[in-house]
Amino acid sequence: MGRGGRQAVAERLPNLRRDWRLDFVVVNGENATGGRGLSPEHAKGILEAGADVITLGDHAFDQKEMMRFCETEPRIIRPLNYSKSAPGTGARVFEATRGRKVLVAQVLGQVFMSRPYDDPFSALDPVLRAHPPGGAVAASLIDIHCEATSEKMGVGHYCDGRASVVVGTHTHVPTADVQILPRGTAFQSDAGMCGDYDSVIGMQKDEPLRRFVTGMPGGRFTPAMQEVTLAGLYVETDDRTGLATRVEMVRQGGRLSQCGPAAATAGQ
């Protein structure tokens, strides 16, 4: 979320990759440029910091240069169901450390969203069928980008046993429902934002509060820039089945209570 979020990723991710022996890192970057979209320059910075893949969201092309950049940079994933004519791709298989194949896909939800996107479930189904974890790929991650926690949970259960991880993005607030679902898929309704939590979803408080109280805008939203928390999800998977064996919330720095894996397990 804005410059503060980018700085948190740049400063903390290299050490987390080393200390937790991370094989593969996915970053949702759709609000990294001024809180609205992602520029090619800032995408390059996130990738250089240690991200293997960047997912986008409903603000995927707010920075117009991204429309061209995502066609030349394979590590950028936009939503599968954004638009049939949208540039880039919504799902791709990548190579993690030790040569393992990892699927990353993203879909947009429909509930309370700003426009009527295509059905995320039917968009995901052929991708899941073609890439079973522990078979065609060693692991798979689905980013469900939407407002409603109920819809995110629905996608989690729909993908249970068919993906390694289903994690929600978009609402900027980490949810306390981290779990491994009954058939082995790690799940969290929302991973939260990398940003300043003394804010209104990452924006300086005054303008959002003015609009809530008066119903009238008085200026532009501006990303908050004080103490930043890096928020995310840590998952270990079984190489044989591709299913999750461990899942932990991640909150590093800033105002929120701190958490993360006390020790990473070798070979996961």
N, C-alpha and C positions, 0 to 999 in steps of 0.2 A: 504494500500500500504506500505509493509515493516514494520519495527519496529516502525517508527513514527506513522503510521496509527493504529497499534495495541495499542500503548500507548494512542492515542487519544480516542479510543473506551474504553479502560480500565479506563481512568480517567474521561470521560465525560458521558458515557452511564448510570452508576448507578444514577447520579443526574438527568439526563433527564428522566429516567423512573419514578423517584419520582415526579419531578416538573411538568411534562406534563401528569402524570398519564397514562403512556403507558400500554396498555393491552397486546401488542404483538409486538416483535421486530425481524426483519429479517436483517441479515448482509451478504453482499456478501464478502466472504473472500478469493477469489481465488488468490490474489496477496499479501497476508499478510506475507508470508514467503520469505523474500529476493526479493520480487517483482515477484516471479514465483511460483505459487501454494500455498498450505496450508499444514502445517505439523500437525499431531495429537496434538502435544504439544500446538501449537499456536491456534488450533481450541478450545481446552479445555479452554484456556485463554479467548477467545472471548465469549464462552458460560458462563463462570463464571462471566464475566463483565455484563451480563444481556441479551445477545441475546437468543431468543427462538429457532431460526433456523439459520443455515449458508448455503447459496447457494454457488456454485462453479462456473464453467465456462469452457472455452476451455483449461485452464491450470489446470483443476481439478486434474489430476494425475501426475503433474510435480514432486511433492513430492511423491515418490513411496509408502511410508507408508500409504498414504491416501487410496490406493486401498483396503487395509484390514480394516482400521479404519472406513470407511464409511459404511461398512457392519455391524459393531457392534454399531455404534452411529446413532440412528434414526434421530437425529436433523441435520444431514448433507444431503443436497439435491444436486445431480449433475444433469446436463441437461438431459431432457427426451430423446432427440434425439442424444445423444453423440455417443452411440454404443449399439447395442442390447446385446453385451456380457459384457458391462461395469458393474462393481460392484455398489452396492447401488441402489438408486431409484431417479427418477426425479420428483415425486409428492407424497405428503403425507398430511394427515389431522392431525392437532395438536390441543391441547386444550389450549386455552388462559385463562386469568383470568375470573372468574365468570362462568367457565365451557363451554364457547362458543367454537365451532369448527371452525378452520381456515385451509383452504387449502393453501399450498405453492407449486408452481411448477416452473420449470425453463426450458427454451428452448434456444438453440443456433440458431442464424441466419445463413443464407447461403451467403449473399452478402459480398464480399471482405474478407471472412474468410479464414483461412489457409488450410482448408480441406473441402471436400463436405459433410457436415452434412445432415442428413435426413430432410425432409420438416417440419419446426416447426408448421405450421398451422394444418396439419393432425395429428401431435403428440399431440397437445393441444386439439383438438376437442373432443375426447372421455372423457378426464379429465374434461373439462368444462361441458359436457352433464351430467356427473355423479355427479357433485358437484355444482349445481346452488346456488349462494349466496342468503341468506335469506330462503333457503330450506334445502338442505343436509348439508350446512355449513353456519355459520353466516357471514363469510367473506372469501375472497380468494385473494391471491396475486400471480401474474405472473411476474417472472423475465425474461425479454427478453435480452439475452446476445449476442450482435452483434455489428458490426462496423457501418452499414448504418442507419442513422436516418430515412430514408424512410421506411426501413424494420421494424424498431421499431414502427413507426407510423402505419404501416399496421397491425401489431400484436395488437396494441392498439385498432384500430377500429374493428378488427375481434373479439376481446374480449369484446367490449363495451356492457354493460348490462349483460354480462355473467361472469364477474369477478369484484371484488371490486377495485382492483388496478392492473395496468400494469406499470411496471417501468423498464427502461433500465439500463443495466450495460455494462462495458467493455471499453468504450472510455476514462474514467477517468476525464471527464470534465462535470460539471453540465450544463444542457441545460435550457433555459429560457421559456420552453413551458408547464409549470405546469398548469394543467386544469382538470376539470371534463368533460368528453366527453358527447355527447348528451344523451346517454342512461344511464349515471350514473357511469361510470368507471373513477376513478382517474388515471391520466396519466402524465408521464414525460419521455422524450426520453432517458435521462441519469441522474442518481442521482449524478454522480461525484464520486470522490475518497475521502477517508479519508487519506490525505497525504499532503506533502509539495508542494504547487503550484508554488514556485520559482524553477521550474524544467521543464523537458520535460516528461509529463504524469507521474510524480512521481519519475523520475530518475534524478540523478545529471546531470547537463547540458552539461558538457564538452564532454563526449563520444558521446551522441546523436548528438551534433552539429558537431563534427569531422566527423561522418559518413555522415551527411547531406552535409557537405561542400566538403569532399574529396571522398566520396563513399567507404571509407576503414575503417575497424574497427581498433581501437588502444588499446582496453582494454574491460573490462566487464562493463555492465550496473550496476550501484549501486544506490539503493534507496536514494533519498534526505532526509535529516534529520534535517532540520531547523524548522521553524514554521509550524505546522500542522493544517489543517482545517478538521473538521469532517463534511462531507457532506452527505445529505440524503433527505428523503421525509417523511413528516408527513401527515397522512390521518385519518379522522374520518369517520365512516360508520354508517348507519342506521341498527339497529338490526333486524328490520322487513323485509327490502328488501335486506340487505347486500350491498347496493350500497353506493357510497361515498357522503358525505354531506359537506366535507371540505377537502382541500388539500393545503399544504404549503411547500415551499422549506425549507431545513434546511442547514445552514452553521454556524458552531460554531468554533471560534478560527482561528488562522492563518491569512493569507494575504487577503483572499477574503472578500467582503462585507458580513456583518453578517445578518442572517435572521432565522426565526423560528416562531412557533405559540406564539403570545403574551400571550395567555391564553388557556389552553386546556379545552374543554367542558366536563363536568362530564357525565358519562354514555355512552360515545362513544367509 
